[in-house]
């Protein structure tokens, strides 16, 4: 299989796309700071936006 990168998927109600650096604030506010959201994830709740910013920077 040839890796072609993450493809964008756009529908009328949904956009899936690769992370970009500026996503860190939305990630922190929407799920990375809430313990219930991370119950089945291998990392701990992010204590502040700097932690989330570092995580996103590693992914992009």
PyMOL Python script that loads the backbone (N, CA, C, O; Angstrom):
from pymol import cmd

cmd.read_pdbstr("""\
ATOM      1  N   UNK A   1       0.848  -1.174   0.000  1.00  0.00           N
ATOM      2  CA  UNK A   1       0.000   0.000   0.000  1.00  0.00           C
ATOM      3  C   UNK A   1       0.898   1.243   0.000  1.00  0.00           C
ATOM      4  O   UNK A   1       1.875   1.311   0.746  1.00  0.00           O
ATOM      5  N   UNK A   2       0.568   2.193  -0.817  1.00  0.00           N
ATOM      6  CA  UNK A   2       1.344   3.420  -0.907  1.00  0.00           C
ATOM      7  C   UNK A   2       0.720   4.483  -0.004  1.00  0.00           C
ATOM      8  O   UNK A   2      -0.460   4.809  -0.139  1.00  0.00           O
ATOM      9  N   UNK A   3       1.521   5.021   0.919  1.00  0.00           N
ATOM     10  CA  UNK A   3       1.033   6.070   1.808  1.00  0.00           C
ATOM     11  C   UNK A   3       0.932   7.382   1.033  1.00  0.00           C
ATOM     12  O   UNK A   3       1.910   7.845   0.445  1.00  0.00           O
ATOM     13  N   UNK A   4      -0.257   7.973   1.040  1.00  0.00           N
ATOM     14  CA  UNK A   4      -0.465   9.228   0.310  1.00  0.00           C
ATOM     15  C   UNK A   4      -0.804  10.375   1.247  1.00  0.00           C
ATOM     16  O   UNK A   4      -1.232  11.438   0.797  1.00  0.00           O
ATOM     17  N   UNK A   5      -0.619  10.170   2.542  1.00  0.00           N
ATOM     18  CA  UNK A   5      -0.908  11.223   3.503  1.00  0.00           C
ATOM     19  C   UNK A   5      -2.370  11.219   3.904  1.00  0.00           C
ATOM     20  O   UNK A   5      -3.180  10.474   3.352  1.00  0.00           O
ATOM     21  N   UNK A   6      -2.687  12.041   4.848  1.00  0.00           N
ATOM     22  CA  UNK A   6      -4.062  12.150   5.316  1.00  0.00           C
ATOM     23  C   UNK A   6      -4.872  12.950   4.312  1.00  0.00           C
ATOM     24  O   UNK A   6      -4.499  14.061   3.935  1.00  0.00           O
ATOM     25  N   UNK A   7      -5.962  12.383   3.892  1.00  0.00           N
ATOM     26  CA  UNK A   7      -6.826  13.043   2.920  1.00  0.00           C
ATOM     27  C   UNK A   7      -7.945  13.797   3.630  1.00  0.00           C
ATOM     28  O   UNK A   7      -8.447  13.346   4.659  1.00  0.00           O
ATOM     29  N   UNK A   8      -8.328  14.928   3.088  1.00  0.00           N
ATOM     30  CA  UNK A   8      -9.461  15.685   3.622  1.00  0.00           C
ATOM     31  C   UNK A   8     -10.749  15.005   3.195  1.00  0.00           C
ATOM     32  O   UNK A   8     -10.872  14.519   2.071  1.00  0.00           O
ATOM     33  N   UNK A   9     -11.700  14.980   4.106  1.00  0.00           N
ATOM     34  CA  UNK A   9     -13.017  14.443   3.810  1.00  0.00           C
ATOM     35  C   UNK A   9     -14.026  15.514   4.184  1.00  0.00           C
ATOM     36  O   UNK A   9     -14.100  15.923   5.342  1.00  0.00           O
ATOM     37  N   UNK A  10     -14.798  15.966   3.220  1.00  0.00           N
ATOM     38  CA  UNK A  10     -15.749  17.044   3.431  1.00  0.00           C
ATOM     39  C   UNK A  10     -17.136  16.589   3.009  1.00  0.00           C
ATOM     40  O   UNK A  10     -17.341  16.136   1.882  1.00  0.00           O
ATOM     41  N   UNK A  11     -18.090  16.716   3.935  1.00  0.00           N
ATOM     42  CA  UNK A  11     -19.488  16.463   3.621  1.00  0.00           C
ATOM     43  C   UNK A  11     -20.267  17.719   3.978  1.00  0.00           C
ATOM     44  O   UNK A  11     -19.687  18.734   4.364  1.00  0.00           O
ATOM     45  N   UNK A  12     -21.566  17.641   3.849  1.00  0.00           N
ATOM     46  CA  UNK A  12     -22.404  18.783   4.174  1.00  0.00           C
ATOM     47  C   UNK A  12     -22.274  19.196   5.642  1.00  0.00           C
ATOM     48  O   UNK A  12     -22.378  20.377   5.971  1.00  0.00           O
ATOM     49  N   UNK A  13     -22.044  18.211   6.524  1.00  0.00           N
ATOM     50  CA  UNK A  13     -22.029  18.494   7.961  1.00  0.00           C
ATOM     51  C   UNK A  13     -20.717  18.179   8.656  1.00  0.00           C
ATOM     52  O   UNK A  13     -20.626  18.331   9.875  1.00  0.00           O
ATOM     53  N   UNK A  14     -19.705  17.748   7.931  1.00  0.00           N
ATOM     54  CA  UNK A  14     -18.482  17.286   8.576  1.00  0.00           C
ATOM     55  C   UNK A  14     -17.256  17.600   7.729  1.00  0.00           C
ATOM     56  O   UNK A  14     -17.280  17.491   6.503  1.00  0.00           O
ATOM     57  N   UNK A  15     -16.189  17.991   8.409  1.00  0.00           N
ATOM     58  CA  UNK A  15     -14.890  18.159   7.763  1.00  0.00           C
ATOM     59  C   UNK A  15     -13.864  17.397   8.590  1.00  0.00           C
ATOM     60  O   UNK A  15     -13.644  17.706   9.761  1.00  0.00           O
ATOM     61  N   UNK A  16     -13.238  16.399   7.975  1.00  0.00           N
ATOM     62  CA  UNK A  16     -12.121  15.696   8.598  1.00  0.00           C
ATOM     63  C   UNK A  16     -10.865  16.121   7.859  1.00  0.00           C
ATOM     64  O   UNK A  16     -10.815  16.082   6.629  1.00  0.00           O
ATOM     65  N   UNK A  17      -9.862  16.523   8.603  1.00  0.00           N
ATOM     66  CA  UNK A  17      -8.615  16.994   8.008  1.00  0.00           C
ATOM     67  C   UNK A  17      -7.486  16.743   8.992  1.00  0.00           C
ATOM     68  O   UNK A  17      -7.741  16.478  10.166  1.00  0.00           O
ATOM     69  N   UNK A  18      -6.260  16.819   8.541  1.00  0.00           N
ATOM     70  CA  UNK A  18      -5.130  16.655   9.451  1.00  0.00           C
ATOM     71  C   UNK A  18      -5.108  17.784  10.489  1.00  0.00           C
ATOM     72  O   UNK A  18      -5.628  18.874  10.253  1.00  0.00           O
ATOM     73  N   UNK A  19      -4.503  17.500  11.627  1.00  0.00           N
ATOM     74  CA  UNK A  19      -4.300  18.548  12.623  1.00  0.00           C
ATOM     75  C   UNK A  19      -3.408  19.637  12.046  1.00  0.00           C
ATOM     76  O   UNK A  19      -2.536  19.367  11.220  1.00  0.00           O
ATOM     77  N   UNK A  20      -3.634  20.865  12.489  1.00  0.00           N
ATOM     78  CA  UNK A  20      -2.731  21.981  12.215  1.00  0.00           C
ATOM     79  C   UNK A  20      -2.381  22.607  13.561  1.00  0.00           C
ATOM     80  O   UNK A  20      -3.123  22.448  14.531  1.00  0.00           O
ATOM     81  N   UNK A  21      -1.267  23.309  13.626  1.00  0.00           N
ATOM     82  CA  UNK A  21      -0.761  23.828  14.897  1.00  0.00           C
ATOM     83  C   UNK A  21      -1.790  24.670  15.649  1.00  0.00           C
ATOM     84  O   UNK A  21      -1.856  24.610  16.877  1.00  0.00           O
ATOM     85  N   UNK A  22      -2.581  25.439  14.939  1.00  0.00           N
ATOM     86  CA  UNK A  22      -3.530  26.321  15.625  1.00  0.00           C
ATOM     87  C   UNK A  22      -4.734  25.579  16.216  1.00  0.00           C
ATOM     88  O   UNK A  22      -5.590  26.209  16.838  1.00  0.00           O
ATOM     89  N   UNK A  23      -4.818  24.261  16.037  1.00  0.00           N
ATOM     90  CA  UNK A  23      -5.917  23.472  16.608  1.00  0.00           C
ATOM     91  C   UNK A  23      -5.791  23.259  18.115  1.00  0.00           C
ATOM     92  O   UNK A  23      -6.740  22.802  18.752  1.00  0.00           O
ATOM     93  N   UNK A  24      -4.648  23.580  18.685  1.00  0.00           N
ATOM     94  CA  UNK A  24      -4.412  23.239  20.086  1.00  0.00           C
ATOM     95  C   UNK A  24      -5.444  23.830  21.040  1.00  0.00           C
ATOM     96  O   UNK A  24      -5.850  23.155  21.986  1.00  0.00           O
ATOM     97  N   UNK A  25      -5.873  25.051  20.825  1.00  0.00           N
ATOM     98  CA  UNK A  25      -6.812  25.686  21.751  1.00  0.00           C
ATOM     99  C   UNK A  25      -8.176  24.999  21.707  1.00  0.00           C
ATOM    100  O   UNK A  25      -8.772  24.751  22.756  1.00  0.00           O
ATOM    101  N   UNK A  26      -8.672  24.693  20.530  1.00  0.00           N
ATOM    102  CA  UNK A  26      -9.947  23.975  20.408  1.00  0.00           C
ATOM    103  C   UNK A  26      -9.827  22.582  21.009  1.00  0.00           C
ATOM    104  O   UNK A  26     -10.754  22.108  21.666  1.00  0.00           O
ATOM    105  N   UNK A  27      -8.696  21.924  20.791  1.00  0.00           N
ATOM    106  CA  UNK A  27      -8.484  20.597  21.368  1.00  0.00           C
ATOM    107  C   UNK A  27      -8.526  20.668  22.886  1.00  0.00           C
ATOM    108  O   UNK A  27      -9.178  19.843  23.526  1.00  0.00           O
ATOM    109  N   UNK A  28      -7.848  21.628  23.459  1.00  0.00           N
ATOM    110  CA  UNK A  28      -7.833  21.778  24.920  1.00  0.00           C
ATOM    111  C   UNK A  28      -9.239  22.047  25.446  1.00  0.00           C
ATOM    112  O   UNK A  28      -9.694  21.387  26.380  1.00  0.00           O
ATOM    113  N   UNK A  29      -9.918  23.006  24.854  1.00  0.00           N
ATOM    114  CA  UNK A  29     -11.255  23.398  25.336  1.00  0.00           C
ATOM    115  C   UNK A  29     -12.295  22.298  25.142  1.00  0.00           C
ATOM    116  O   UNK A  29     -13.172  22.125  25.989  1.00  0.00           O
ATOM    117  N   UNK A  30     -12.211  21.562  24.052  1.00  0.00           N
ATOM    118  CA  UNK A  30     -13.260  20.602  23.713  1.00  0.00           C
ATOM    119  C   UNK A  30     -13.082  19.222  24.313  1.00  0.00           C
ATOM    120  O   UNK A  30     -14.069  18.529  24.561  1.00  0.00           O
ATOM    121  N   UNK A  31     -11.829  18.800  24.556  1.00  0.00           N
ATOM    122  CA  UNK A  31     -11.705  17.463  25.128  1.00  0.00           C
ATOM    123  C   UNK A  31     -10.436  17.167  25.914  1.00  0.00           C
ATOM    124  O   UNK A  31     -10.489  16.341  26.825  1.00  0.00           O
ATOM    125  N   UNK A  32      -9.321  17.778  25.625  1.00  0.00           N
ATOM    126  CA  UNK A  32      -8.066  17.394  26.280  1.00  0.00           C
ATOM    127  C   UNK A  32      -7.996  17.793  27.748  1.00  0.00           C
ATOM    128  O   UNK A  32      -7.169  17.263  28.489  1.00  0.00           O
ATOM    129  N   UNK A  33      -8.845  18.711  28.178  1.00  0.00           N
ATOM    130  CA  UNK A  33      -8.821  19.158  29.577  1.00  0.00           C
ATOM    131  C   UNK A  33      -9.869  18.459  30.440  1.00  0.00           C
ATOM    132  O   UNK A  33      -9.969  18.744  31.634  1.00  0.00           O
ATOM    133  N   UNK A  34     -10.646  17.556  29.860  1.00  0.00           N
ATOM    134  CA  UNK A  34     -11.731  16.884  30.585  1.00  0.00           C
ATOM    135  C   UNK A  34     -11.384  15.426  30.881  1.00  0.00           C
ATOM    136  O   UNK A  34     -11.223  14.635  29.951  1.00  0.00           O
ATOM    137  N   UNK A  35     -11.266  15.056  32.156  1.00  0.00           N
ATOM    138  CA  UNK A  35     -10.906  13.677  32.512  1.00  0.00           C
ATOM    139  C   UNK A  35     -11.844  12.623  31.922  1.00  0.00           C
ATOM    140  O   UNK A  35     -11.380  11.561  31.506  1.00  0.00           O
ATOM    141  N   UNK A  36     -13.127  12.885  31.878  1.00  0.00           N
ATOM    142  CA  UNK A  36     -14.071  11.899  31.335  1.00  0.00           C
ATOM    143  C   UNK A  36     -13.808  11.607  29.859  1.00  0.00           C
ATOM    144  O   UNK A  36     -14.058  10.497  29.388  1.00  0.00           O
ATOM    145  N   UNK A  37     -13.310  12.591  29.141  1.00  0.00           N
ATOM    146  CA  UNK A  37     -13.020  12.397  27.720  1.00  0.00           C
ATOM    147  C   UNK A  37     -11.780  11.543  27.486  1.00  0.00           C
ATOM    148  O   UNK A  37     -11.600  10.995  26.398  1.00  0.00           O
ATOM    149  N   UNK A  38     -10.933  11.427  28.488  1.00  0.00           N
ATOM    150  CA  UNK A  38      -9.653  10.741  28.322  1.00  0.00           C
ATOM    151  C   UNK A  38      -9.588   9.410  29.065  1.00  0.00           C
ATOM    152  O   UNK A  38      -8.502   8.862  29.252  1.00  0.00           O
ATOM    153  N   UNK A  39     -10.709   8.895  29.481  1.00  0.00           N
ATOM    154  CA  UNK A  39     -10.719   7.640  30.242  1.00  0.00           C
ATOM    155  C   UNK A  39     -10.042   6.501  29.500  1.00  0.00           C
ATOM    156  O   UNK A  39      -9.384   5.672  30.127  1.00  0.00           O
ATOM    157  N   UNK A  40     -10.183   6.438  28.207  1.00  0.00           N
ATOM    158  CA  UNK A  40      -9.658   5.322  27.422  1.00  0.00           C
ATOM    159  C   UNK A  40      -8.469   5.724  26.548  1.00  0.00           C
ATOM    160  O   UNK A  40      -8.140   5.045  25.576  1.00  0.00           O
ATOM    161  N   UNK A  41      -7.842   6.820  26.903  1.00  0.00           N
ATOM    162  CA  UNK A  41      -6.677   7.321  26.176  1.00  0.00           C
ATOM    163  C   UNK A  41      -5.445   7.117  27.058  1.00  0.00           C
ATOM    164  O   UNK A  41      -5.554   7.108  28.284  1.00  0.00           O
ATOM    165  N   UNK A  42      -4.302   6.958  26.452  1.00  0.00           N
ATOM    166  CA  UNK A  42      -3.099   6.631  27.221  1.00  0.00           C
ATOM    167  C   UNK A  42      -2.436   7.823  27.900  1.00  0.00           C
ATOM    168  O   UNK A  42      -1.486   7.633  28.659  1.00  0.00           O
ATOM    169  N   UNK A  43      -2.902   9.041  27.653  1.00  0.00           N
ATOM    170  CA  UNK A  43      -2.285  10.183  28.326  1.00  0.00           C
ATOM    171  C   UNK A  43      -3.249  10.805  29.324  1.00  0.00           C
ATOM    172  O   UNK A  43      -4.453  10.548  29.292  1.00  0.00           O
ATOM    173  N   UNK A  44      -2.703  11.621  30.204  1.00  0.00           N
ATOM    174  CA  UNK A  44      -3.486  12.262  31.260  1.00  0.00           C
ATOM    175  C   UNK A  44      -4.141  13.537  30.751  1.00  0.00           C
ATOM    176  O   UNK A  44      -3.822  14.041  29.674  1.00  0.00           O
ATOM    177  N   UNK A  45      -5.065  14.039  31.559  1.00  0.00           N
ATOM    178  CA  UNK A  45      -5.715  15.313  31.265  1.00  0.00           C
ATOM    179  C   UNK A  45      -4.648  16.403  31.142  1.00  0.00           C
ATOM    180  O   UNK A  45      -3.712  16.455  31.940  1.00  0.00           O
ATOM    181  N   UNK A  46      -4.792  17.248  30.165  1.00  0.00           N
ATOM    182  CA  UNK A  46      -3.842  18.348  29.993  1.00  0.00           C
ATOM    183  C   UNK A  46      -4.132  19.422  31.032  1.00  0.00           C
ATOM    184  O   UNK A  46      -5.270  19.869  31.176  1.00  0.00           O
ATOM    185  N   UNK A  47      -3.102  19.827  31.746  1.00  0.00           N
ATOM    186  CA  UNK A  47      -3.256  20.809  32.819  1.00  0.00           C
ATOM    187  C   UNK A  47      -3.450  22.222  32.302  1.00  0.00           C
ATOM    188  O   UNK A  47      -4.073  23.048  32.969  1.00  0.00           O
ATOM    189  N   UNK A  48      -2.921  22.509  31.114  1.00  0.00           N
ATOM    190  CA  UNK A  48      -3.054  23.850  30.542  1.00  0.00           C
ATOM    191  C   UNK A  48      -2.862  23.774  29.027  1.00  0.00           C
ATOM    192  O   UNK A  48      -2.544  22.718  28.480  1.00  0.00           O
ATOM    193  N   UNK A  49      -3.060  24.897  28.371  1.00  0.00           N
ATOM    194  CA  UNK A  49      -2.979  24.915  26.908  1.00  0.00           C
ATOM    195  C   UNK A  49      -1.567  24.683  26.393  1.00  0.00           C
ATOM    196  O   UNK A  49      -1.390  24.247  25.255  1.00  0.00           O
ATOM    197  N   UNK A  50      -0.562  24.966  27.211  1.00  0.00           N
ATOM    198  CA  UNK A  50       0.817  24.722  26.771  1.00  0.00           C
ATOM    199  C   UNK A  50       1.071  23.236  26.529  1.00  0.00           C
ATOM    200  O   UNK A  50       1.761  22.867  25.579  1.00  0.00           O
ATOM    201  N   UNK A  51       0.513  22.387  27.388  1.00  0.00           N
ATOM    202  CA  UNK A  51       0.665  20.940  27.223  1.00  0.00           C
ATOM    203  C   UNK A  51       0.016  20.501  25.911  1.00  0.00           C
ATOM    204  O   UNK A  51       0.590  19.713  25.159  1.00  0.00           O
ATOM    205  N   UNK A  52      -1.172  21.011  25.649  1.00  0.00           N
ATOM    206  CA  UNK A  52      -1.880  20.664  24.421  1.00  0.00           C
ATOM    207  C   UNK A  52      -1.129  21.184  23.201  1.00  0.00           C
ATOM    208  O   UNK A  52      -1.031  20.492  22.187  1.00  0.00           O
ATOM    209  N   UNK A  53      -0.608  22.382  23.295  1.00  0.00           N
ATOM    210  CA  UNK A  53       0.145  22.969  22.184  1.00  0.00           C
ATOM    211  C   UNK A  53       1.362  22.108  21.843  1.00  0.00           C
ATOM    212  O   UNK A  53       1.669  21.908  20.668  1.00  0.00           O
ATOM    213  N   UNK A  54       2.050  21.602  22.856  1.00  0.00           N
ATOM    214  CA  UNK A  54       3.209  20.733  22.627  1.00  0.00           C
ATOM    215  C   UNK A  54       2.789  19.420  21.967  1.00  0.00           C
ATOM    216  O   UNK A  54       3.476  18.919  21.077  1.00  0.00           O
ATOM    217  N   UNK A  55       1.663  18.868  22.406  1.00  0.00           N
ATOM    218  CA  UNK A  55       1.175  17.614  21.818  1.00  0.00           C
ATOM    219  C   UNK A  55       0.864  17.793  20.340  1.00  0.00           C
ATOM    220  O   UNK A  55       1.288  16.989  19.510  1.00  0.00           O
ATOM    221  N   UNK A  56       0.132  18.835  20.014  1.00  0.00           N
ATOM    222  CA  UNK A  56      -0.236  19.086  18.618  1.00  0.00           C
ATOM    223  C   UNK A  56       1.016  19.349  17.780  1.00  0.00           C
ATOM    224  O   UNK A  56       1.101  18.905  16.634  1.00  0.00           O
ATOM    225  N   UNK A  57       1.975  20.060  18.341  1.00  0.00           N
ATOM    226  CA  UNK A  57       3.213  20.350  17.605  1.00  0.00           C
ATOM    227  C   UNK A  57       3.950  19.065  17.230  1.00  0.00           C
ATOM    228  O   UNK A  57       4.596  19.009  16.183  1.00  0.00           O
ATOM    229  N   UNK A  58       3.861  18.043  18.065  1.00  0.00           N
ATOM    230  CA  UNK A  58       4.505  16.766  17.754  1.00  0.00           C
ATOM    231  C   UNK A  58       3.774  16.028  16.631  1.00  0.00           C
ATOM    232  O   UNK A  58       4.386  15.246  15.903  1.00  0.00           O
ATOM    233  N   UNK A  59       2.502  16.267  16.491  1.00  0.00           N
ATOM    234  CA  UNK A  59       1.687  15.558  15.493  1.00  0.00           C
ATOM    235  C   UNK A  59       1.761  16.175  14.109  1.00  0.00           C
ATOM    236  O   UNK A  59       1.574  15.480  13.110  1.00  0.00           O
ATOM    237  N   UNK A  60       2.034  17.477  14.035  1.00  0.00           N
ATOM    238  CA  UNK A  60       1.993  18.134  12.718  1.00  0.00           C
ATOM    239  C   UNK A  60       3.357  18.231  12.084  1.00  0.00           C
ATOM    240  O   UNK A  60       3.488  18.756  10.978  1.00  0.00           O
TER     241      UNK A  60
END
""", "prot")
cmd.dss("prot")
cmd.show_as("cartoon", "prot")
cmd.util.cbc("prot")
cmd.orient("prot")
